[in-house]
Amino acid sequence: MSDLICSLTTALAAAALLAGGAVAQTDPAPSQAAQVTAAPAPTLSPALSGERRFLTLPGFGRVAYYADPRGTGRPLILTHSVNAAASAYEMKPLWDAYAGTRPLYALEWPGFGGSDRPDIRYTPELMAQALTALVAELGGEVDVVGLSLGSEFAARAALAEPRIRTLALISPSGLGEPRNGTQQASERDGGSRLYRTLDTVGTPLYAVLRTRPSIEYFLSRSFRGPVNEGLIAYSLETARQPGAKNAPLFFISGVLFTPDAYRDLYSKLQVPVTVLYDRDGFVSFERLPLFDAQPNVTAVRIEGTDGLPHFEKLPEVRAALDAFWAATR
């Protein structure tokens, strides 16, 4: 992920120069306790089949999720990653694979997809709160799948919500060695200064990030083969919604990452966990062997993939998930 932040920060600097923008040094990032300034509701086409529903998160607004309650067994919640154009579409192969076989839900993190996108401070705690709110809405035990940075939010929620029965983490962030970069906020102030810099020129930066060449480039680093055209198209659509830059700026500044996710989140998990991984252009897995050594953790390598294995090796991913869930019934 350090390469990603470096690339995005470079793009920001270029955008700032092109815009002739000055860097603000004193204005604080919006406070979570401050009055929420809501962006207009997104008018996105559906990312997935099933019904798009909303829950209300106090102090934030509406959080979107997709629901297909058909089937039997423990409900499954899918959660996407976080990037400049993230949405539940990132989980579409798994959604299509499991729809109708068990109760199925897909959460869209605050600030992304069909969720509200107000101009507030986005934090890991806010994201975890959205997931625990959905679990409370469903009212019983659930299995959760997290993707990339969404895995950190899912782990944080699982530490607070006992009804999260299992976690499956796909190419999770936070298992590399803690160092400067996006596996920890790169500033001593937790990334707030960098956020202020980004926010000053956020509009021209985001205008660059949401172009097709930019989206294709960053997605190409998560595919071993051709990038999925549907994912490109939906990423372009979601990146053009009102308020779309608000949450991604906190991601780019590193604020949404837990400084040491392995120590503070993953190593504390007691529920059954499986990690699906291979190579990833944005995260590393130096501490995966330590995590895998815990008695509640298994790791399965999905070879020939680069961060989105469920798009390129769906049968292998599904076999690994089914075996994991069968062992935890």
N, C-alpha and C positions, 0 to 999 in steps of 0.2 A: 504493500500500500504506500510506502514511502515514495516509490516511483510515481504513483498516481498523483499524490499531493504535489510533488515537484513539478510534474507536467502541468497540473491545473494552476498552480501558483505562477508558473511561467506564462501560461495563457492569460492569467489575470493581469500580470504586469504589462504584457503587450496590449491588452485591452485598455488598461489604465492610460498608457501612453497615447494610444490612438484617440482616447476620449479626452485627453488633456486633464484628467481628474487628479485632484490632490488627495493625499492620504490623510484621513482623519485620525487623530491621536487621542482625542479626549472623550468623544461621545461613547457612552457605555452601550453594550449590547442590550437589546430589549430584555426586560426582566420578566420572568415567568409569572410574577405576581402583578405585573402591570396589566392595564386594560387591554384586552385582546382586540386587535384591529383585523377584522375578518376580511379576507380576500373574497371576491365573488365565488359562488359555488362552482366547482369544475363542471364542465359539460361534456365529459369524456364518454365515448362509446364504451360499452362493457368490455372489460379485459377477459372475463371468463363467462362460461355458461352459468346457470343458476341465478338466484335472486340477489341483487345488490341491496344490502341493508345498511343501516347506520345505527351507531350507538353514540350517546352524548357523553363526552368526557368533561367533567367540571373544570372550568378555567381554560378550556381549549376550544371545544366545539364538537363538530361531528367527525366521527371516525368511521370510515367505510369498511365493510366486509362483504364477501360473497358467501352465499349459503346454498347448499344442496343437501337437505336433511335425509335424503333417501338412504336406504341400506341399513345395516345393523352393525353393532359393535361400538367400540369407544370412538367418539368423534375425533376427527383429525383436523388440526389447524395448520395451514400453510402460511409462512411469512416470507416476504421477499427481502431483497438486499436494500442497501441505501446507496444512491448515486445521483447524478444530475437528472436522471430521467427514470427513476424507479417506479415500479407498480406491480400489482399482482400478476401481470402478464408474465413476469419472470418465473412464475410457478405453474404456468399453463400445462406443460407436459404432465406434471404430477396430478394436477387437477383433472385433466382429461382421463388419466389412467385410473383414478380412484372414484370419480363421480359415479354415483349409483351403487357403489359397493359398500360404503360406510358413510355415516353422516360427515359431511365435508364442509370446511369453512376456510376462507382465505382472507387474512387481515391486510389492510393497506395502512402502513404506518402513518401517524400524523404528519401532514405536510406533503403527502405523496398520493398518487392515484386519485381516487374519488373522495378521499378525506379532505377536510378543510385545510387551507394553507395560509393561516393568519401570519402576520408579521410579529412573531414572538420569539423568545429564546427556546430553541429545541434542545433537549437534553436526553441522555440515555434513560433517565428516570421517567420522563414523559412517555417515551416509546414503550418501556416495560409496563407502564400504567395502562396503556391502550390494550396490550395483550391480556393483562390480568382482568381488565374490564370485560373483554370478550369471554374469557373463561367464566367469569361470574355470570354473564348473560346466559351462557349455555347451561350452567348449573351443576355440572358433574365433571368426572375425570376426563382428561383429553390427552391425546398425543400431539406433540408440536414438532413441526419441521422448520428449521431456520436456515437462511441462506446468507453467507458472507457476514457482513456486519449485523444483519438481523439475528444471527446466532448469539451475539453478545446480549442483545435485548431479550431474546428468549431465555437465555441462561439467567439473566437478572430477574426476570419474571418468575422463573421456576424456583428460585431461592425464596421468593415471597409467597408463592401460590402453590399449596400442596396438591391441588387438583390437576396440576400439570404432571402427568404420570410418567411420560418419557420424553426425551429430546433426541431428535435426529438433526445433526448439524452438517450442512453441505458446504464444503470449502469455507469453514468459519474463519473470521478474523480473530486476532487475539491470541494465537498460538505460536507466534514468532517471538523472538527475543525482544523484550521491551527496550526501545531505543527511540531516538527522535524520528518522527514520521507519523503516519496515521495510526500506528498501533499504540500511540499515546499522543495526547495533545502536545504539539511541539513547543509551545510557549510555557514559561513558568506559571503564567496566569491561566493555564488550562485552555489556551487557544483564543482567549477573548480579544487580545490585541490583534491577532491575525484576522479574527472575524471582523473587527472594525475596519481593518484595511480592505478586506474583501467586500464588505458591505458598501464601502464608499464607491466602488466601481462595479458593484454587483450586476447591474443591468447590462453593461457592455460585455462583462465576462460571461454571464449566462447566455447572452445572445450568441457568443461564440460556441459555448458548450452544447447548445441545443440544435446546432446545425447537423444535417445528415452526415457530412464528413467526420465531424467530431464524434457523434454517436456511433457511427460505424467503426471508427478507430478504437474507441474504448471497448466496445462490445467485441471487436475482433480479438482482443487480448484474453477473452474468456471462452473462445471457441477454438478448437483444434482445426476444424474444417470451416466451411462457409458460415457466415453469421446468419441466423434465422431471420428471414425477411419480415415475418409477422412481428417479431420483437423489435426490429428497427422501426417499423411503421408505428407501432404503438408507443415506443419511446419518444418518437417525434411528436406524436399527438399529446402525450401527457406533459411533455416539456414545454408546451405552448399554452398551458392553462394559466389562468390568473393566479398570481402568488407562487408560481412554480419555482422561483429562485430562492424563496425564503429558507426552507429547510436545507436544501443542498449547500448553501453557504456555511451552515454550521458543520455539515459533513466535511467540506473542503478544508475548513479551518482546524479540523481534528477534534472539535468539541464533542461529537457524538461517540467517540471512541473511549472506552475505559482505559486509563493509563496502563494498568497491568491486568488485562482481562483474565489471563490464566490464573494468577494468584487470587484475584478478588472475586472472580465468578466461577470459572470452570472447575478449579480444584476443589471448590466447596460443594459442588453438586453431589447429591446422594441418589438422585433418580437414575434409572438406566439411560445411558447416552450412547449413541453411535455417531461416529464422524466419517463422512464420505468425502474423499479427497483424491487428488492426484497432483497436478501442477496448477499453479495459479499465478497470473502475472501481477496480482495486487497484494497477496498475502503470502506468508511463509509459515512453516510448520515445525520449527526447530524444537518446540516443546511438546509436540504431539506424542512422542514416545513416553514422556512423563505422564501425560494425561491418559494415554492408553494403558498404562500400568495400573491405573486405579481399577478396583474390582468391578465397578459399575460401568466401565467404559470399554467399548470396542471401536476399532478403526478399520475401515474397509477402503482399500485403494481401488478407485474406478479408473483403470489405466487408459491412457489415450484421451484425456480430457483436460480442460484448462479453466475450471471454475464454475462451469454450468453443465455438469455431467448429465443432468436429467434431460437436457436438450439433445445431447449427442449419444449417450449410452443409456437410454431409458430402461431397457430390459435389465441391464446390470444393476442400475440404481433401484429399480423396483424389487428385484430379487433380494438385494441387501436389506432394504427397508422391511419387506415382508418377513424375512428371517428374523430380523431384530424384534419386530412387533410380536411375532409368534412366540419368541422366547420370553416375552415380558407380559404375557396374558395372565 
